[in-house]
Amino acid sequence: MQHISDFISSYTDIPADELEQIISCFSYQVIEKDTILLRKGQVADTISFIAAGCFRVYAITEKEQDITTWIVFENTVITEPTSFLTRQPSRYYIQSLERSEVYSITHEHLQQLYSDIPGFQEFGRKLMEKLLVSSMCRATFLLLDTPQERYDRLMKQEEYMQRISLKHLASYIGVTPTSLSRLRARIH
């Protein structure tokens, strides 16, 4: 539980007794590789801190094209934010890309903690701010950067290159696997 304690404390100062109450609302889970945590049409009921592992959020188009929209690694959270916050069915899937360890909290428990521990609201606000900034950076990445710039940016982040399949990387940067092969060939 030290992972989740450190994560919460990195966002806000919470007295030890309240932090203990908060942590008691999280459940630990080991998730095997390729597990689907959320399917299109389901409501995202949990937000999970990733202690170890990697996940992707993706959508399937009407033409059955798999599009990876978000890849996350340890020391951050995974959920489908729109569904989690609005309580509406998701348009996305969440899949583990590695055997992973997470600490999860339900929407209901999170809302109760916000009510019971007002100082914990700062954690939620800062976390959502970080997710918003991340979403805007991702949109900018896809809309304004060239495929070569997107690939070059990923090359600087070893965990993407070492831990994510080329198929998912291609989808994540908005190119076909063939185009990704050409981008990689230019570098090597």
C-alpha positions as CSV (number, residue, x, y, z in Angstrom):
1,M,0.0,0.0,0.0
2,Q,3.0,2.2,0.2
3,H,2.7,2.9,-3.6
4,I,-0.7,4.4,-3.3
5,S,0.2,6.3,-0.1
6,D,3.2,7.9,-1.9
7,F,1.1,8.7,-4.9
8,I,-1.7,10.5,-2.9
9,S,0.9,12.3,-0.8
10,S,2.6,13.6,-4.0
11,Y,-0.5,15.6,-4.8
12,T,-1.6,16.8,-1.4
13,D,-0.7,16.7,2.3
14,I,-3.2,14.5,4.2
15,P,-3.0,13.8,7.9
16,A,-1.9,10.2,8.6
17,D,-5.2,9.1,10.1
18,E,-7.1,10.4,7.0
19,L,-4.6,8.9,4.6
20,E,-5.1,5.5,6.3
21,Q,-8.9,5.9,5.9
22,I,-8.4,6.8,2.2
23,I,-6.1,3.9,1.5
24,S,-8.5,1.4,3.2
25,C,-11.0,2.2,0.3
26,F,-8.6,1.0,-2.3
27,S,-8.4,-2.7,-3.3
28,Y,-5.3,-4.3,-4.6
29,Q,-5.5,-6.5,-7.7
30,V,-3.1,-8.4,-10.0
31,I,-4.2,-8.2,-13.6
32,E,-2.9,-10.6,-16.2
33,K,-1.6,-9.5,-19.6
34,D,-4.2,-8.8,-22.2
35,T,-7.1,-8.6,-19.7
36,I,-9.9,-6.3,-20.8
37,L,-10.9,-4.1,-17.8
38,L,-13.6,-2.1,-19.6
39,R,-15.6,-2.7,-22.7
40,K,-17.5,-0.3,-24.9
41,G,-20.9,0.2,-23.5
42,Q,-19.9,-0.4,-19.8
43,V,-19.7,2.4,-17.3
44,A,-16.2,2.9,-15.9
45,D,-16.8,2.4,-12.2
46,T,-13.2,2.4,-11.0
47,I,-10.1,4.5,-11.2
48,S,-6.9,2.5,-10.6
49,F,-3.4,3.5,-9.6
50,I,-0.9,1.5,-11.5
51,A,1.8,0.2,-9.1
52,A,3.4,-2.0,-11.9
53,G,2.5,-2.6,-15.5
54,C,1.1,-0.9,-18.5
55,F,-2.4,-0.3,-20.1
56,R,-3.9,1.1,-23.2
57,V,-7.2,2.7,-23.9
58,Y,-8.6,2.1,-27.4
59,A,-11.6,2.3,-29.6
60,I,-12.9,0.1,-32.4
61,T,-14.2,2.0,-35.4
62,E,-17.2,1.0,-37.5
63,K,-14.7,-0.4,-40.0
64,E,-13.3,-2.6,-37.2
65,Q,-10.1,-0.5,-37.0
66,D,-8.4,-0.6,-33.5
67,I,-7.2,2.8,-32.5
68,T,-5.1,3.2,-29.4
69,T,-5.8,6.6,-27.8
70,W,-3.9,6.4,-24.5
71,I,-1.0,4.4,-23.1
72,V,-0.2,4.6,-19.4
73,F,2.5,3.1,-17.3
74,E,3.2,2.7,-13.5
75,N,2.9,5.6,-11.1
76,T,-0.2,7.0,-12.7
77,V,-3.8,6.1,-13.0
78,I,-6.0,4.3,-15.5
79,T,-9.7,4.8,-16.1
80,E,-11.9,6.1,-19.0
81,P,-12.3,9.6,-17.6
82,T,-15.4,10.6,-19.5
83,S,-17.4,7.5,-18.5
84,F,-16.0,7.6,-14.9
85,L,-16.9,11.2,-14.3
86,T,-20.2,11.4,-16.2
87,R,-21.4,7.9,-15.4
88,Q,-22.3,7.3,-19.0
89,P,-21.4,4.2,-21.0
90,S,-17.9,4.2,-22.4
91,R,-17.0,4.3,-26.1
92,Y,-13.6,2.8,-25.3
93,Y,-11.9,-0.3,-24.1
94,I,-9.2,-0.6,-21.5
95,Q,-6.6,-3.5,-21.8
96,S,-3.6,-4.5,-19.8
97,L,-0.5,-4.8,-22.0
98,E,1.5,-6.5,-19.3
99,R,0.9,-8.4,-16.1
100,S,0.0,-5.4,-13.8
101,E,-0.6,-4.5,-10.2
102,V,-3.2,-1.9,-9.4
103,Y,-4.9,-0.3,-6.5
104,S,-8.5,0.5,-7.5
105,I,-11.3,2.7,-6.0
106,T,-14.9,2.8,-7.1
107,H,-16.6,6.0,-8.1
108,E,-18.9,5.7,-5.1
109,H,-16.1,5.3,-2.6
110,L,-14.2,8.2,-4.2
111,Q,-17.2,10.5,-3.9
112,Q,-17.7,9.4,-0.3
113,L,-14.1,10.2,0.5
114,Y,-14.4,13.7,-1.0
115,S,-17.4,14.2,1.2
116,D,-15.9,12.8,4.4
117,I,-12.3,14.2,4.0
118,P,-12.5,17.7,2.4
119,G,-8.7,17.9,2.1
120,F,-8.8,14.9,-0.2
121,Q,-10.7,17.0,-2.8
122,E,-7.4,18.7,-3.6
123,F,-6.0,15.3,-4.6
124,G,-9.0,14.8,-7.0
125,R,-8.7,18.3,-8.4
126,K,-5.0,18.0,-9.1
127,L,-5.3,14.6,-10.5
128,M,-8.1,15.7,-12.9
129,E,-6.0,18.7,-13.9
130,K,-3.1,16.5,-14.8
131,L,-5.4,14.2,-16.9
132,L,-6.8,17.3,-18.7
133,V,-3.4,18.6,-19.5
134,S,-2.4,15.1,-20.7
135,S,-5.4,14.9,-22.9
136,M,-4.7,18.3,-24.4
137,C,-1.1,17.4,-25.1
138,R,-2.2,14.2,-26.7
139,A,-4.6,16.1,-29.0
140,T,-1.9,18.5,-29.9
141,F,0.5,15.6,-30.6
142,L,-2.0,14.1,-33.1
143,L,-3.3,17.3,-34.7
144,L,-0.1,19.4,-35.1
145,D,2.9,17.1,-35.2
146,T,3.9,15.2,-38.3
147,P,4.1,11.4,-38.1
148,Q,7.9,11.7,-38.1
149,E,7.7,14.1,-35.1
150,R,5.3,11.8,-33.3
151,Y,7.7,8.9,-33.8
152,D,10.8,10.9,-32.8
153,R,9.0,11.9,-29.6
154,L,8.3,8.3,-28.7
155,M,11.9,7.3,-29.5
156,K,12.9,9.6,-26.5
157,Q,10.7,7.6,-24.2
158,E,12.3,4.1,-23.8
159,E,9.3,2.5,-22.1
160,Y,7.2,3.0,-25.2
161,M,9.8,1.5,-27.5
162,Q,10.6,-1.4,-25.2
163,R,7.2,-2.3,-23.8
164,I,4.6,-1.6,-26.5
165,S,4.1,-3.7,-29.6
166,L,4.7,-2.0,-32.9
167,K,1.0,-2.5,-33.9
168,H,-0.1,-0.5,-30.8
169,L,2.6,2.1,-31.3
170,A,1.5,2.6,-34.9
171,S,-2.1,3.1,-33.8
172,Y,-1.0,5.4,-31.0
173,I,0.9,7.8,-33.3
174,G,-1.8,7.6,-35.9
175,V,-0.1,5.7,-38.7
176,T,-0.3,2.3,-40.2
177,P,2.1,-0.5,-39.2
178,T,3.7,-0.2,-42.7
179,S,4.2,3.6,-42.3
180,L,5.7,3.0,-38.8
181,S,8.2,0.5,-40.4
182,R,9.2,3.2,-42.9
183,L,9.6,5.8,-40.2
184,R,11.8,3.3,-38.2
185,A,13.9,2.5,-41.3
186,R,14.7,6.2,-41.8
187,I,16.2,6.3,-38.3
188,H,18.3,3.1,-38.6
